[in-house]
Amino acid sequence: MRKLNFLLFAFIIVSALSSCVVLSTKKYKSLLAQQDSLNMGWKGAQSANETLEQRISRLRTDTAKLHSELNDLKGRYAELDANYSKLRTNSSSEINKLTGDLAKREQRLKEVEEVLRKRDEATNQLKAKLQEALLGFTKSGLTVEMKDGKVYVSLTDKLLFPSGSIIIDEKGKQALAELAKVLKQQPDINIAVEGHTDTQKISNLGQIKDNWDLSVLRATSVVRFLTDEQKVESVRMTATGKGQYQPLADNATAEGRSKNRRIEIVLSPKLDELYNLIKQ
């Protein structure tokens, strides 16, 4: 810097001497002022240059940092995109599987509904046939009803048995014979015979110990008549005794006790097809 100033000053002096002009004091001071101004401008330029270089250095550092962050974000984006693609593939597979399962279940539900529809239709037809066949016995205490998809044929004890007996009388046999005609035409119907009594205690009935015993033996008598004499398939039959534990009416009155002393023949369609569908 000093060397530059000296050369500049020398140049001014030489220029002045070469022109053979003697510098005045005023001119000399003016030249010195110009030199000082040039010196200050040079220093300002150097300072500005250093400031720009520092900013450039900072910008380069920031740029490198941003490039590093950008590369990191690109890597994370690529990882997320790969995970999303994998999830979408898996989701599509799961959705397809669920859709297939749902279609199968809907088809099975339709099949079950169709089986139930056929069952209800067959049960209604059976009820109608029984009501027609047993119409002549309704005044003797026989009723035909349908509950929960089953047909209930209820016969009071006075229609089937003498008082305290387990032997079916002639009128009872006639009613059961008409019933058997319908049952033999319906091979897909299961037959459950239930004996019921009132709460009156049994006495002087020999081998019959109590009402439960009486209900079982009466049910067994009906089953034997239907299978042995009317040739209804034994494999379709069951006999149970309910005793006094499922009354229809109040046992405090004679009318109520008469309703409770009964044989109920419960007819239900075989549901093998339905069970097979449910197990699938």
VMD Tcl script that draws the C-alpha trace (Angstrom):
set ca {
  {0.00 0.00 0.00}
  {2.81 2.45 0.96}
  {4.69 1.55 -2.18}
  {1.67 2.39 -4.26}
  {1.25 5.74 -2.55}
  {4.92 6.53 -3.03}
  {4.76 5.70 -6.73}
  {1.66 7.79 -7.11}
  {3.26 10.71 -5.37}
  {6.44 10.34 -7.45}
  {4.36 10.20 -10.59}
  {2.71 13.47 -9.68}
  {6.09 15.10 -8.91}
  {7.66 13.81 -12.10}
  {4.64 14.98 -14.08}
  {4.94 18.39 -12.56}
  {8.69 18.63 -13.20}
  {8.36 17.31 -16.73}
  {5.98 20.07 -17.54}
  {8.47 22.48 -16.13}
  {5.81 23.98 -13.94}
  {6.73 24.97 -10.39}
  {4.02 23.73 -7.97}
  {2.54 26.31 -5.71}
  {1.81 25.56 -2.08}
  {-1.87 25.51 -2.84}
  {-1.40 23.07 -5.68}
  {0.76 20.87 -3.54}
  {-1.82 20.70 -0.77}
  {-4.48 19.86 -3.33}
  {-2.41 16.94 -4.57}
  {-1.92 15.71 -1.01}
  {-5.67 15.93 -0.44}
  {-6.26 13.85 -3.58}
  {-3.76 11.27 -2.32}
  {-5.57 11.02 1.03}
  {-8.90 10.66 -0.74}
  {-7.52 7.87 -2.92}
  {-6.08 6.14 0.15}
  {-9.46 6.24 1.92}
  {-11.27 4.97 -1.18}
  {-8.83 2.10 -1.49}
  {-9.28 1.15 2.16}
  {-13.07 1.29 1.76}
  {-12.89 -0.94 -1.29}
  {-10.70 -3.43 0.59}
  {-13.14 -3.46 3.53}
  {-16.11 -3.96 1.23}
  {-14.26 -6.77 -0.57}
  {-13.57 -8.55 2.73}
  {-17.24 -8.21 3.71}
  {-18.36 -9.74 0.39}
  {-15.92 -12.62 0.74}
  {-17.29 -13.34 4.23}
  {-20.86 -13.34 2.91}
  {-19.84 -15.60 0.04}
  {-18.22 -17.98 2.54}
  {-21.37 -18.01 4.69}
  {-23.56 -18.58 1.63}
  {-21.38 -21.49 0.54}
  {-21.64 -22.98 4.04}
  {-25.44 -22.51 4.06}
  {-25.72 -23.99 0.56}
  {-23.76 -27.08 1.59}
  {-25.98 -27.46 4.66}
  {-29.14 -27.11 2.54}
  {-27.83 -29.70 0.06}
  {-27.23 -32.09 2.96}
  {-30.75 -31.52 4.34}
  {-32.22 -31.90 0.84}
  {-30.45 -35.24 0.35}
  {-31.71 -36.39 3.76}
  {-35.28 -35.40 2.87}
  {-34.99 -37.19 -0.47}
  {-33.89 -40.33 1.35}
  {-36.78 -40.11 3.82}
  {-39.23 -39.46 0.99}
  {-37.96 -42.49 -0.90}
  {-38.39 -44.62 2.25}
  {-41.91 -43.30 2.85}
  {-42.83 -43.87 -0.79}
  {-41.57 -47.45 -0.61}
  {-43.55 -48.06 2.62}
  {-46.66 -46.52 1.07}
  {-46.36 -48.71 -2.02}
  {-45.94 -51.78 0.18}
  {-48.90 -50.78 2.36}
  {-51.06 -50.10 -0.70}
  {-50.17 -53.50 -2.14}
  {-50.95 -55.23 1.15}
  {-54.15 -53.22 1.58}
  {-55.32 -54.15 -1.90}
  {-54.64 -57.80 -1.15}
  {-56.50 -57.58 2.18}
  {-59.40 -55.74 0.59}
  {-59.66 -58.37 -2.14}
  {-59.57 -61.11 0.46}
  {-62.21 -59.43 2.62}
  {-64.37 -58.80 -0.44}
  {-64.14 -62.47 -1.36}
  {-64.98 -63.58 2.19}
  {-67.91 -61.18 2.31}
  {-69.25 -62.49 -0.99}
  {-69.02 -66.07 0.32}
  {-70.80 -65.13 3.55}
  {-73.54 -63.33 1.66}
  {-74.01 -66.39 -0.54}
  {-74.13 -68.65 2.52}
  {-76.62 -66.31 4.19}
  {-78.84 -66.49 1.12}
  {-78.61 -70.29 1.20}
  {-79.50 -70.37 4.92}
  {-82.42 -68.01 4.33}
  {-83.62 -70.24 1.53}
  {-83.42 -73.33 3.76}
  {-85.34 -71.52 6.50}
  {-87.92 -70.37 3.98}
  {-88.39 -73.95 2.80}
  {-88.59 -75.12 6.42}
  {-91.29 -72.59 7.28}
  {-93.16 -73.45 4.10}
  {-93.01 -77.18 4.88}
  {-94.06 -76.56 8.48}
  {-97.06 -74.50 7.43}
  {-98.10 -77.20 4.96}
  {-97.73 -79.84 7.66}
  {-99.84 -77.82 10.08}
  {-102.57 -77.43 7.46}
  {-102.58 -81.18 6.70}
  {-102.75 -82.09 10.40}
  {-105.57 -79.66 11.09}
  {-107.51 -81.18 8.21}
  {-106.77 -84.78 9.23}
  {-107.51 -84.26 12.93}
  {-110.45 -81.91 12.54}
  {-112.82 -84.49 13.99}
  {-110.92 -84.60 17.28}
  {-110.75 -80.89 18.07}
  {-113.84 -81.06 20.25}
  {-112.18 -83.79 22.30}
  {-109.32 -81.56 23.33}
  {-106.91 -81.78 20.36}
  {-105.18 -78.64 19.12}
  {-102.64 -77.96 16.38}
  {-100.38 -74.90 16.72}
  {-97.15 -73.64 15.26}
  {-94.44 -72.08 17.48}
  {-90.80 -71.27 16.71}
  {-90.88 -73.12 13.39}
  {-92.36 -76.28 14.93}
  {-95.84 -77.81 14.88}
  {-97.32 -78.75 18.27}
  {-100.12 -81.33 18.33}
  {-101.56 -81.30 21.83}
  {-103.90 -84.07 23.03}
  {-105.50 -83.94 26.47}
  {-105.23 -87.05 28.60}
  {-109.00 -87.65 28.40}
  {-108.64 -88.10 24.62}
  {-105.91 -90.75 24.98}
  {-105.99 -92.43 28.39}
  {-108.45 -93.48 31.08}
  {-107.82 -91.71 34.39}
  {-104.45 -92.70 35.88}
  {-103.74 -95.17 33.05}
  {-100.91 -95.51 30.55}
  {-102.96 -97.63 28.12}
  {-104.34 -95.74 25.12}
  {-108.11 -96.06 24.67}
  {-109.88 -96.58 21.34}
  {-110.66 -92.93 20.68}
  {-107.05 -92.04 21.34}
  {-105.89 -94.71 18.93}
  {-108.15 -93.30 16.21}
  {-106.64 -89.82 16.65}
  {-103.08 -91.18 16.62}
  {-103.83 -93.31 13.55}
  {-104.94 -90.20 11.62}
  {-101.85 -88.42 12.83}
  {-99.64 -91.31 11.68}
  {-101.06 -91.13 8.14}
  {-99.77 -87.57 7.82}
  {-96.43 -88.32 9.50}
  {-95.65 -91.21 7.15}
  {-96.06 -88.83 4.22}
  {-93.52 -86.45 5.78}
  {-90.25 -88.42 6.11}
  {-88.19 -85.28 6.80}
  {-90.07 -84.49 10.01}
  {-88.65 -85.38 13.43}
  {-91.19 -86.41 16.07}
  {-90.85 -85.75 19.81}
  {-93.56 -87.05 22.14}
  {-93.77 -85.23 25.49}
  {-95.85 -86.33 28.47}
  {-97.21 -83.69 30.89}
  {-99.21 -83.96 34.13}
  {-100.82 -81.73 36.72}
  {-99.55 -81.38 40.30}
  {-101.98 -83.85 41.90}
  {-100.10 -86.61 43.69}
  {-100.50 -90.15 42.35}
  {-101.67 -92.95 44.59}
  {-102.50 -96.64 44.14}
  {-101.01 -96.87 40.60}
  {-98.81 -99.88 41.18}
  {-95.46 -99.51 39.40}
  {-96.06 -95.80 38.63}
  {-94.31 -93.90 41.41}
  {-95.12 -90.26 40.67}
  {-96.26 -87.74 38.04}
  {-92.88 -87.75 36.34}
  {-93.05 -91.51 36.01}
  {-96.59 -91.24 34.64}
  {-95.59 -88.61 32.05}
  {-92.69 -90.71 30.77}
  {-94.75 -93.92 30.53}
  {-97.59 -92.19 28.69}
  {-95.15 -90.67 26.18}
  {-93.59 -94.09 25.68}
  {-97.03 -95.64 25.10}
  {-97.75 -93.13 22.32}
  {-94.36 -93.75 20.68}
  {-94.86 -97.50 20.75}
  {-98.33 -97.22 19.21}
  {-97.03 -94.99 16.40}
  {-94.01 -97.17 15.66}
  {-95.29 -100.70 16.36}
  {-98.86 -100.45 15.09}
  {-98.76 -97.49 12.67}
  {-95.25 -98.21 11.31}
  {-93.84 -94.71 11.74}
  {-90.02 -94.93 11.57}
  {-88.58 -95.41 15.06}
  {-85.45 -93.44 14.18}
  {-87.57 -90.29 13.90}
  {-89.14 -90.69 17.35}
  {-88.19 -89.60 20.87}
  {-90.19 -89.92 24.10}
  {-89.74 -87.62 27.09}
  {-91.57 -86.98 30.34}
  {-91.95 -83.42 31.61}
  {-94.03 -84.25 34.70}
  {-95.84 -81.23 36.17}
  {-93.03 -78.79 35.43}
  {-94.32 -77.17 32.21}
  {-97.98 -76.35 32.94}
  {-100.21 -74.49 30.51}
  {-102.68 -73.32 33.16}
  {-103.12 -72.86 36.89}
  {-103.22 -76.17 38.75}
  {-105.47 -74.60 41.40}
  {-108.57 -75.25 39.28}
  {-110.00 -78.45 37.78}
  {-110.10 -76.82 34.34}
  {-106.44 -75.77 34.62}
  {-105.35 -79.24 35.74}
  {-107.23 -80.78 32.81}
  {-105.27 -78.60 30.34}
  {-101.99 -79.53 32.00}
  {-102.60 -83.28 31.71}
  {-101.66 -83.76 28.08}
  {-99.49 -85.37 25.45}
  {-97.69 -82.94 23.15}
  {-96.32 -84.24 19.86}
  {-93.72 -81.78 18.61}
  {-92.99 -81.98 14.90}
  {-89.90 -80.22 13.51}
  {-88.33 -80.39 10.05}
  {-84.93 -82.00 9.82}
  {-82.29 -79.27 9.56}
  {-79.34 -81.30 8.30}
  {-79.00 -79.05 5.26}
  {-79.06 -75.96 7.49}
  {-76.51 -77.40 9.93}
  {-74.19 -78.27 7.05}
  {-74.38 -74.71 5.77}
  {-73.65 -73.26 9.21}
  {-70.60 -75.53 9.69}
  {-69.03 -74.47 6.39}
}
mol new
graphics top color blue
foreach p $ca { graphics top sphere $p radius 0.5 }
foreach p [lrange $ca 0 end-1] q [lrange $ca 1 end] { graphics top cylinder $p $q radius 0.2 }
display resetview
